[in-house]
């Protein structure tokens, strides 16, 4: 979303994320198709059969729904392998990835956690047993069209022209942030970033189902998962060296972290020395206290009791 917001604010942007899902979720939003194009493409597809049907996934999906999902997955994989995926295909993939599993009838699955936190098959069996639920059939095509209508409701010609102005200048890098030779030195005015908060979130396990749908090896993505603060500090210092290189003199960094381990570790206290050690000036820490979220409620977590309850954005400036 940061890259898309940059384009809407008349800024050319470079997005960098080590997870290939970042490109899947971002690229289509920079060139959104029309709802008519999405509907026409989906209704022309034969999704009655597809490779890769997994019986174990019926804990999430009705068998008929799973057959359709596998059919769509096979179509997209075939287009991708042939280098034939266009903007409409990419949009459909992006919406489908976000509709795979969730906590309402707007998703393809039975009730489960929100789409950015796919539980394991074993955990879903327990959820199903506890709620005495079984997956019901969902109309995959209808749900993708419905969600597309919502996403595109305020995307008119002016917005498409705005996004198109910067499309050719946007870069989406799928790699680590500590080495980005594709970005020219002293070419970036503002960096907005948020690293993994130590080992608080297991991004590979949370995204295993999305990765399956997109043909990504989740375990092969080298996401930073530091268990010790010293290891995390060293990794962040490497990143800050690179951020200083790409920043223009007078440029800024907004580095978003949080408090972890029940509030005993406030990561801005580690981030500030990291930035300062490479020659960046710390200016401020912006703290946003969070209230209840859907995810917290799904986990049964009381507000400000567990998890990351505050966002802490450290602002740095590169001296002129």
N, C-alpha and C positions, 0 to 999 in steps of 0.2 A: 504493500500500500504506500510505502514511503516514496518509491519511484514514481508511482502514478500521481500522488499528490504533488511531487516536484514538477511534473509536466503540466498539471493544472494550475500551478503557480508560476508559469513561465520560466521554468528552470530546466536545463538539460541535465539528465541524471545518469549516474553510473550505479548499478546495483551489484553487490557482491555477496554471495552466500555459498557456502561449501555444499549445501544440500541441493541436488538437482530439482527438487520440488519447488524451489524458489522461482525458477524460470517457468515451470508449469503454471504456477499461480499468478505470475506477474505479467508475462509477455502478452497474453490475450487481452488484458485490461488496457494495454497501450494501443490496441487496435481493435476496439470492440465492434463486432458485426451487428447487423440489425436483427431484431427479433424474427422478422420474416425469413432471413437467411438461416438462422438457427433452426426454426421450425421446418423449413423446407428440407434441409439436410437430414435432420433426424427422421422425418417421415418417409424419406426415400431409402433409408437403410433397412436391410434385412438383418435383424438382431436375434433371429430365432436359434442360431447355433454359433458356437465359438469354442476355441480351444481353451484349455486351462480350467475347466470346471472343477471346483474343489468341494467335495462333499462336506468337509469340515467347516466351510463357511456358511452352512445352513443354520448355524447357531445365530447368525446375524440376519440372514436373508431367506425369504421363502424360496423354494427351489425354482419356481417360475421366474422370480425376480433375479435370482442368481444367474440363470441361463441368459437373461437379457443383458445383465452386467457383463458377463463373459463375452457375449456377442459384441457389445460395444467396445470392450477392451481389445478383442481380436481385430476389429476394424481399425481402431486407432493405432495399434501396434503395427499392423500391415502398412498403413499409410506412412507411419513414421519410418519404418525400415526402408520404404521405397523413396523416402525424401519427398513425399507428396502431401504432407500435412499442410493445410492452409490455415488462415485465421479463424475460419468457422470451426474446423476440427479442433484447433487449440482451445477455443472458447468452450466447446462441448466437453472436452477433457477436463478443463479447469472446473466447470460447474459440477460435472459428475464426481470428481475427486472430493469436492466439498459436500456432496449429497450422499456419499457412501454410507456413513453411519452417523447417528445422532439421536436426539432425545424427543423427537416429535414426528408426526406423520409426514412431515415435509422431507424426510430422509428415506433412503431406500431400505433401511434396516428396521428391525424391531428396536424398542427402547434400549439405548446404551448411552455412553458418554458422548460429549460433543465431538465433531469430526477431527479436531486436532489432538485427540487423545484416545486412539483406538485401543481398547483393552484386548487382552489375549483371548484366545478361544476358550481356555479354561475359565477365565474370569467371566466371560459372557455366559457360559453355561450356568454359573452360579447366579448371575443377574436374572437369567430366564427362570431359574428354579425359584428364586426368592420372590419374583413378581408373578409367578405362575403364568408366564407369557410364552407364546410361540410366534415366530415371524409370520406376518400376513403378506399377501401379494401386493406389490407396489407397481404403479405404472411409471417405469423409469423415464420414458420419453416425456410423458406429461409433466413429471416433476422437474426435469431439466428445463423444459420450456417455461414452466411457472416461475422457477428461480431466475431464469434469464430475463423474464419480463420485469421482475422486481429489480434486478441489478441494472437493467437498461432503462428504467423508467425516467431518469433525468439525463439520459445520454442522447442529446440531440445532435444536429448537424454542427452547431457551434462547438460542442465538446469534442466531437470527432476531429474537427479542423484543428482545435487546440492541441490535441494529442498528436495529430499528424505532423504538426509543425516541428516537434522534437523527436519524432519516432526514429528518424535516421541517425540522430545524434545520441540516442540512448545506448548504453552498454549494459548487458546483463552477464556478469561473470560468475561462473560456477567454480569456485575455488576458495581457498582460505584467504583471510584478510591481511595476513602478515607479509604477503608477497604478491603484488599486483602490478607487474611491469607494463600491463596494457594501459594503465592510467599514467598520463604524463606528470612529471614532477611539477609542483606549483601550478596546478590546473584546477583545483577544487576549492570552492568558496566555503562550503559547509559540509561537514560529515555528520550524519545521523546514524547511530548504530547501537545495537544492544547484543552483547555476547551471551553465550550460555552462562547461567549463574552456577558456577562450580558443577556439581553432579546432581543438582536439584531436579532437573528434568532429563529423562532419557529420550532424546529426540528420535532415536532409531526405533525404539519399541513403540513410542506414541504414534509413529507414522508408518508402521509396517504395512497396514492395509492400503493406504494411499500409494506407497511404494510398489506394492504388488500390482495394483491397477495400472500404474505407469511403467511397469517393467524396470524398476530401480532396485538395486540390491541395497537394502537399508543398512545392512551390517557393513557394507563396504564404503559407506560415506564417512570420511574422517572428521567427524564432529568433535570439537574440543570437549572432553569430559574429565575435568580435573577434580580429583577427590581432595587434594590438599591445597590450601590457600597459596603456598609458595609456588606450586606448579602453575596455578591459575595466574598468579602475579607475573611469572616469567612469560607465559603465553600472551598476556595482555600487553606487556612491555614491548614484545616483538610487534604487535599490532600498532601500538602507538608510534613506534619508529616509522612505520609505513604511512600512518596517517599524517605525521609531520611532513614527510617527503611530498605527499600529493597536495597538501594544503598550500594555498597562496599566502604570502605574508599578510597578516591581519585576518586570515581565515579562522573559522571556528569549528569546534567539535562538540556535539551533544551526545554524551556517552551514557546510555541508560542502563542502570543496574537495579539491584534491590537488596533488601535485607534477607538473609537466609539463616538456616539452622535455628529457627525459632526466634529470630531477631538478635541472636548473639553475634552474628557477623554482619556488619553493614559494609557492603562492598565498595561504597564510595571512599571509604577510609583507605582502601587498598588502591583504588583507581587513581586518586589524586597524586600520590607519589609516583605512580607509573608514568602518567602524563608529564609530570614535572621533570622526571629524570631524562626525558628526551627533548626538553626545551619548550614545552607547552605551558602556558600560564593558566592555572585554574582560576576561574572567575566566580563561580557560584555553584551551589547544589540546589536543584529544584526538587522538592519532595511532594509527591502526590499520594495521599492516603486513600486506599481503595475501599469501596464498600462491597456488598455482596455481588457475586457474579453468578451466571448460570452454571459455570463449571464448578464453582465452590459449592453451590447447592447440590449439584449432581454427586459430588464427592461426600456430601453430608458434613461439610466443614463449616464451623461457626466463624463469623467474621472476626478478623484480627486474632484468631486463635492458632491457626496453622497456615502453612504455605507462605507465599510472598505477599505481604499485605500493603507494602508501599513501593512505589516506583521512585527511584532516586536518579535524577539526571544531572550529571556532572558537566558543566560548561567549561571548555578550554578555549584559549586563543593562541594562535601562532604569532609571535612578535613580528612587527614589521621591520 
